Amino acid sequence: MNAPLVCGCNYHLKWQSHKAMRFVLKQIDGSRALLATRTTNKLFWVNTSDLIEITTPYNLRKKKEILKKQKDNDKINN
């Protein structure tokens, strides 16, 4: 995966059984990622290498907004 992982965005997994499922990235810890299911909000850990970015217009817009907020916060804090 070449694109940076962004907490708050939706991802698929390489090995998921139901291809329509989407998971929300909650946290990154080295080579592991904490994901949450969108309906039940259950949490589970996976390898970051198993993540597939969802490139829908909605998710790309969400990613751009999150990254902009992070950049703005960095400017304020520095």
DAGIWO-V429447 format. One record per helix or strand of 3 or more residues. SS is the DSSP state (h for helix, s for strand). FROM is the first residue (numbers start at 1). LEN is the number of residues. If there is no record, write none. Layout:
ss=SS from=FROM len=LEN
ss=SS from=FROM len=LEN
//
This chain:
ss=s from=10 len=4
ss=s from=23 len=7
ss=s from=32 len=6
ss=s from=43 len=5
ss=h from=48 len=3
ss=s from=51 len=3
ss=h from=57 len=21
//
